[in-house]
Amino acid sequence: MSELDFKCPICKKVLIGEDNIHKCPHLAFIFVSSGCVFEFIMPEIKKLIKDMKETSEVTFDYMEELKGILPNNITMYERTETGIACGPCSITVWIGIKKATK
Ligand SMILES: [Zn+2]
């Protein structure tokens, strides 16, 4: 078990567990701070990001900005794990979950 473990609040599928990232139909995006990349991103979120101001680097502020422009049906979750590998380190993962629309 890790502090980063994350289950989809809708279908309960494990999206982040052990060392793997899984997908489910509700997943909108997964962003991992350590790699500064989106592990997964829905095309409609990709488009939103394109419309955001150009930044050379994805930072925590960037994620805050993204949070501000997400559609109402997408909820952003945050998981942080602090560990000690070669000195203290922490990893933050942001997960976007799309609620069923009806
Ligand atoms: Zn799901």
Residues whose N, C-alpha, C, O or C-beta is under 5 A from the ligand:
A	BS01	ZN	C8 I10 C11 C24 P25 H26
